[in-house]
Amino acid sequence: MEKIIKKLEEFVAARDWEQFHTPKNLAISIAIEAAELLEHFQWNDVQFRELPDRKAIEEEVADVMIYCLLFLNYMGSSVEEVLMNKIQKNEKKYEVS
């Protein structure tokens, strides 16, 4: 994960985009990219494996993930720690009976 975050930091810095990466802008970008992902399924009941534009869908998922990683990085949060904490919280909330 560190390698990916470093690559993202380099990408952003090379383009001088840090100035635009505020919590608000990053949150908006996450929502926009998630909406672009949803567009692939709008009015479509086809299963994911049958979709002709699977590569485009994977790219939209990557865009969402990239902005999420940038958001957590901006906050100084550890991606692994945040995810593990949430998984543990969900395990307690949705216990297996």
C-alpha positions in Angstrom: 0.0 0.0 0.0 2.9 2.4 0.8 4.2 2.0 -2.8 0.8 3.0 -4.2 0.4 6.0 -1.9 4.0 7.2 -2.8 3.2 6.9 -6.5 0.0 8.9 -6.0 1.9 11.6 -4.0 4.5 11.8 -6.8 1.7 12.0 -9.5 -0.1 14.8 -7.6 3.1 16.8 -6.8 4.4 16.6 -10.4 1.2 18.4 -11.5 1.1 20.8 -8.6 -2.4 19.5 -7.6 -1.8 19.6 -3.8 -3.4 23.1 -3.8 -6.7 21.5 -4.9 -6.7 18.5 -2.6 -8.7 19.7 0.3 -11.1 17.4 2.3 -14.1 19.0 0.6 -12.7 18.6 -3.0 -11.5 15.1 -2.4 -14.8 14.1 -0.9 -16.6 15.6 -3.9 -14.3 13.8 -6.2 -15.0 10.5 -4.5 -18.8 11.1 -5.0 -18.3 12.0 -8.6 -16.2 9.0 -9.4 -18.7 6.7 -7.5 -21.5 8.2 -9.7 -19.5 7.5 -12.8 -19.2 3.9 -11.6 -23.0 3.8 -11.1 -23.6 5.0 -14.7 -22.4 1.6 -16.0 -25.3 -0.1 -14.1 -28.0 2.4 -14.7 -30.9 0.8 -16.6 -29.0 -2.4 -16.8 -29.7 -5.6 -15.0 -26.8 -7.5 -16.5 -24.5 -9.3 -14.1 -21.0 -7.8 -13.7 -19.2 -10.7 -15.4 -21.4 -10.2 -18.5 -20.8 -6.5 -18.9 -19.0 -5.6 -22.1 -17.3 -2.6 -20.5 -15.7 -4.5 -17.6 -12.4 -2.7 -18.1 -14.1 0.7 -17.9 -15.9 -0.4 -14.7 -12.5 -1.5 -13.1 -11.1 2.0 -14.0 -14.0 3.7 -12.3 -13.4 1.6 -9.2 -9.8 2.5 -9.3 -10.7 6.2 -9.5 -12.9 5.9 -6.4 -10.1 4.1 -4.6 -7.5 6.6 -5.6 -9.5 9.5 -4.3 -10.2 7.6 -1.0 -6.5 6.9 -0.6 -5.6 10.5 -1.3 -8.3 11.6 1.2 -6.9 9.4 4.0 -3.4 10.4 3.1 -4.3 14.1 3.4 -5.7 13.4 6.8 -2.5 11.6 7.8 -4.4 8.4 8.4 -3.0 4.9 7.9 -5.1 3.1 5.2 -4.5 -0.3 6.8 -5.4 0.9 10.3 -8.6 2.7 9.1 -9.7 -0.4 7.2 -8.9 -2.9 9.9 -10.7 -0.8 12.5 -13.8 -0.6 10.3 -13.7 -4.3 9.6 -13.4 -5.1 13.4 -16.3 -2.6 14.1 -18.4 -4.4 11.4 -17.6 -7.8 12.9 -19.0 -6.7 16.3 -22.0 -4.9 14.7 -22.9 -7.9 12.5 -22.0 -10.9 14.6 -22.3 -14.3 13.1 -24.9 -16.4 15.0 
